[in-house]
């Protein structure tokens, strides 16, 4: 073989070797059982874009969803977990109100997924697929464990976590965020000062991250709680006042534009 051809082949082989060394290894996503189907009330995920200006996408992977069971004291909390098309992604935990369930957040879950977030919506003790008896005292111990579970997920940027809570779920969101510096943004839908015995003003004073507070004018206790929590909070906050929008997750249906506002605020915050 002529020397010029041998030299050309050698250079080609070296270039191929260098290219393969620089190619990122794809993430192997958690397998979803073929028999599993998402609940009829939860729309299937769509391809997400990773728009976070401060979190550059690393490895593109297929979006995925899965049913999860998270171990807490004495039981498992059931939930739905979605991840977008790029990792690591900022992540948001969704906490329903008394009498609610994870499906109350179906529209917000999908908007967050499209916005580039990993999303975990759970049924708390006594509700939805989790079952059992409601126990808000134990729930205060459960939610920090759920946040730790989310932070350990391979597809999640564990330093960019957010929580959205409704009514008593907002109380759990705030008290959990006050204990965990990884939580950078919290959205409170119809917050209160003392739902189910959970005091929120001390937590608002301790929490250092960003806060979005949403209430409707006719919802007296929540509307009164918002300025007091804002005054107690030492960080940045956004206050959204609505009219005739109801309580908690009902506001997401009464004011659909609120979903987009929440997603955009979380993008800017996380």
C-alpha positions as CSV (number, residue, x, y, z in Angstrom):
1,X,0.0,0.0,0.0
2,X,1.4,3.4,-0.9
3,X,2.7,5.5,2.0
4,X,0.3,8.4,1.3
5,X,-2.7,6.0,1.6
6,X,-1.4,4.5,4.8
7,X,-0.9,7.9,6.3
8,X,-4.4,9.0,5.2
9,X,-6.0,5.9,6.9
10,X,-4.0,6.5,10.1
11,X,-5.2,10.1,10.3
12,X,-8.8,9.0,9.7
13,X,-8.6,6.4,12.5
14,X,-7.1,9.0,14.9
15,X,-9.9,11.5,14.1
16,X,-12.6,8.8,14.7
17,X,-11.0,7.8,18.0
18,X,-11.0,11.4,19.2
19,X,-14.6,12.0,18.1
20,X,-15.8,9.0,20.0
21,X,-14.0,10.1,23.2
22,X,-15.7,13.5,23.1
23,X,-19.2,12.0,22.6
24,X,-21.2,12.2,25.9
25,X,-22.6,8.9,27.2
26,X,-26.4,8.9,27.0
27,X,-28.3,8.7,30.2
28,X,-30.1,5.4,30.6
29,X,-33.6,6.5,31.8
30,X,-35.6,4.5,34.3
31,X,-37.6,1.9,32.5
32,X,-41.4,2.2,32.6
33,X,-43.2,-1.1,32.6
34,X,-44.9,-1.8,29.2
35,X,-48.1,-2.7,31.0
36,X,-48.2,0.7,32.9
37,X,-50.5,3.3,31.6
38,X,-50.8,6.8,32.9
39,X,-54.1,7.6,34.7
40,X,-56.8,8.7,32.3
41,X,-57.0,12.1,34.1
42,X,-53.3,12.7,33.6
43,X,-52.4,13.8,30.0
44,X,-49.4,12.0,28.5
45,X,-46.2,14.0,28.5
46,X,-45.0,16.0,25.4
47,X,-41.5,16.8,24.3
48,X,-40.1,19.6,26.5
49,X,-37.7,22.4,25.7
50,X,-35.0,23.2,28.3
51,X,-35.3,27.1,28.4
52,X,-33.6,27.8,31.8
53,X,-31.0,30.4,30.9
54,X,-28.8,29.6,33.8
55,X,-28.9,25.8,33.4
56,X,-27.5,24.7,30.1
57,X,-28.8,21.4,28.8
58,X,-26.3,18.5,28.9
59,X,-27.6,15.3,27.4
60,X,-30.8,15.0,25.3
61,X,-32.9,12.0,26.3
62,X,-36.5,10.9,25.7
63,X,-39.1,12.5,28.0
64,X,-40.5,9.9,30.4
65,X,-43.1,9.4,33.0
66,X,-43.5,6.8,35.7
67,X,-45.7,6.0,38.7
68,X,-43.7,6.1,41.9
69,X,-44.0,4.9,45.5
70,X,-42.0,6.9,48.0
71,X,-41.3,5.2,51.4
72,X,-42.1,7.3,54.4
73,X,-42.8,6.2,58.0
74,X,-45.3,3.4,57.9
75,X,-46.5,3.7,54.3
76,X,-45.7,4.6,50.7
77,X,-46.8,7.9,49.1
78,X,-48.0,7.3,45.6
79,X,-47.2,9.8,42.8
80,X,-46.6,10.6,39.2
81,X,-43.1,11.7,38.1
82,X,-42.3,13.3,34.7
83,X,-38.9,14.3,33.3
84,X,-38.3,16.4,30.2
85,X,-36.0,15.9,27.1
86,X,-32.8,17.3,28.7
87,X,-31.0,16.5,31.9
88,X,-30.2,17.6,34.5
89,X,-33.4,19.5,34.9
90,X,-34.7,21.8,37.6
91,X,-37.5,20.0,39.5
92,X,-40.8,21.0,41.0
93,X,-42.8,19.1,43.7
94,X,-46.6,19.6,43.7
95,X,-48.6,19.4,46.9
96,X,-52.4,19.2,46.9
97,X,-54.8,20.7,49.4
98,X,-57.1,18.9,52.0
99,X,-59.5,16.7,50.1
100,X,-57.4,17.0,46.9
101,X,-55.1,14.6,44.9
102,X,-52.2,14.7,42.5
103,X,-54.5,14.9,39.5
104,X,-55.7,18.4,40.5
105,X,-52.3,19.5,39.1
106,X,-52.7,17.8,35.7
107,X,-52.6,21.0,33.6
108,X,-49.9,22.6,35.6
109,X,-47.8,19.4,35.5
110,X,-47.8,19.3,31.7
111,X,-47.1,23.1,31.4
112,X,-44.1,22.6,33.7
113,X,-42.9,19.6,31.7
114,X,-43.1,21.6,28.5
115,X,-41.2,24.4,30.2
116,X,-38.3,22.0,30.9
117,X,-38.9,21.0,34.5
118,X,-39.0,17.6,36.1
119,X,-42.3,17.3,37.9
120,X,-43.4,15.2,40.9
121,X,-47.1,15.2,42.0
122,X,-48.0,13.1,45.0
123,X,-51.0,11.9,46.9
124,X,-50.5,12.6,50.6
125,X,-51.6,10.4,53.5
126,X,-55.3,9.6,53.3
127,X,-55.8,10.8,49.7
128,X,-55.9,9.5,46.2
129,X,-53.9,6.4,45.4
130,X,-52.0,6.6,48.7
131,X,-55.0,5.9,50.9
132,X,-54.9,5.4,54.6
133,X,-55.9,8.2,57.0
134,X,-55.1,11.8,56.7
135,X,-52.4,12.8,59.2
136,X,-51.1,16.4,58.8
137,X,-48.7,16.0,61.7
138,X,-46.9,13.1,60.0
139,X,-47.2,14.9,56.6
140,X,-44.8,17.5,58.0
141,X,-42.3,14.7,58.3
142,X,-43.2,13.1,55.0
143,X,-42.6,16.1,52.6
144,X,-38.9,16.7,53.5
145,X,-38.3,13.0,52.7
146,X,-40.1,13.5,49.4
147,X,-37.9,16.5,48.6
148,X,-34.8,14.4,49.4
149,X,-36.1,11.6,47.1
150,X,-36.5,14.1,44.3
151,X,-33.1,15.6,44.9
152,X,-31.5,12.1,44.5
153,X,-33.1,11.5,41.1
154,X,-30.4,11.1,38.4
155,X,-32.2,13.4,35.9
156,X,-32.7,16.3,38.4
157,X,-30.4,19.3,39.2
158,X,-30.6,18.9,43.0
159,X,-29.6,22.5,43.6
160,X,-32.6,23.9,41.6
161,X,-35.7,22.6,43.4
162,X,-39.1,24.3,43.7
163,X,-42.4,23.5,45.5
164,X,-46.0,24.4,44.6
165,X,-48.6,23.9,47.4
166,X,-52.3,24.6,47.7
167,X,-54.0,25.6,51.0
168,X,-52.6,23.2,53.6
169,X,-50.2,21.9,50.9
170,X,-48.8,25.5,50.8
171,X,-48.1,25.3,54.5
172,X,-46.2,22.0,54.0
173,X,-44.3,23.6,51.0
174,X,-43.2,26.6,53.1
175,X,-42.2,24.7,56.2
176,X,-40.2,22.2,54.1
177,X,-38.5,25.0,52.1
178,X,-37.5,26.6,55.4
179,X,-35.5,23.5,56.3
180,X,-33.9,22.8,52.9
181,X,-31.6,25.3,51.2
182,X,-31.9,23.4,47.9
183,X,-35.4,24.8,47.5
184,X,-35.0,28.0,45.6
185,X,-38.6,28.9,44.8
186,X,-42.0,28.2,46.5
187,X,-45.5,29.0,45.1
188,X,-48.2,29.3,47.7
189,X,-51.8,29.0,46.4
190,X,-54.3,30.3,49.0
191,X,-51.8,30.1,51.9
192,X,-52.9,30.4,55.5
193,X,-51.3,31.2,58.8
194,X,-52.6,28.1,60.6
195,X,-54.1,25.4,58.5
196,X,-54.4,22.0,60.3
197,X,-52.2,23.4,63.1
198,X,-49.3,24.2,60.8
199,X,-47.9,27.6,61.6
200,X,-46.4,29.4,58.6
201,X,-45.2,32.8,59.7
202,X,-42.1,31.4,61.5
203,X,-41.3,29.4,58.3
204,X,-41.7,32.5,56.2
205,X,-39.2,34.3,58.4
206,X,-36.7,31.5,58.1
207,X,-37.0,30.7,54.3
208,X,-34.4,32.6,52.3
209,X,-35.5,31.7,48.7
210,X,-38.0,33.3,46.4
211,X,-41.7,33.3,47.2
212,X,-44.9,33.6,45.0
213,X,-48.1,34.1,46.9
214,X,-51.5,33.8,45.2
215,X,-54.9,34.4,46.7
216,X,-58.4,35.4,45.6
217,X,-60.1,38.4,47.2
218,X,-63.2,36.6,48.4
219,X,-61.1,33.9,50.1
220,X,-60.7,35.9,53.4
221,X,-58.2,33.8,55.4
222,X,-55.8,33.4,52.4
223,X,-56.1,37.0,51.3
224,X,-55.3,38.1,54.9
225,X,-52.4,35.7,55.2
226,X,-50.6,36.9,52.1
227,X,-49.4,40.3,53.3
228,X,-48.4,38.9,56.7
229,X,-46.3,36.1,55.1
230,X,-44.7,38.6,52.7
231,X,-43.8,40.9,55.6
232,X,-42.2,38.0,57.5
233,X,-40.3,36.7,54.5
234,X,-36.7,38.2,54.2
235,X,-36.3,37.4,50.5
236,X,-37.9,38.3,47.2
237,X,-41.6,37.7,46.6
238,X,-44.3,38.1,44.0
239,X,-47.9,38.7,45.1
240,X,-50.8,37.8,42.7
241,X,-54.3,38.9,43.7
242,X,-57.3,37.4,41.9
243,X,-61.0,38.0,42.0
244,X,-63.7,35.2,42.2
245,X,-61.1,32.5,41.5
246,X,-61.9,30.2,44.4
247,X,-59.5,28.4,46.8
248,X,-56.3,26.5,46.2
249,X,-56.0,24.5,42.9
250,X,-59.5,25.8,41.9
251,X,-57.7,29.0,40.9
252,X,-55.8,27.1,38.2
253,X,-59.1,26.3,36.5
254,X,-60.8,29.7,37.2
255,X,-57.8,31.6,36.0
256,X,-56.0,29.5,33.3
257,X,-53.4,32.3,32.7
258,X,-52.2,31.6,36.3
259,X,-50.6,28.4,35.0
260,X,-48.4,30.3,32.6
261,X,-47.5,32.9,35.2
262,X,-46.4,30.2,37.6
263,X,-44.3,28.5,35.0
264,X,-42.6,31.7,33.9
265,X,-41.9,32.7,37.5
266,X,-40.3,29.3,38.2
267,X,-38.2,29.6,35.1
268,X,-36.9,32.9,36.2
269,X,-36.4,31.7,39.8
270,X,-34.9,28.2,39.3
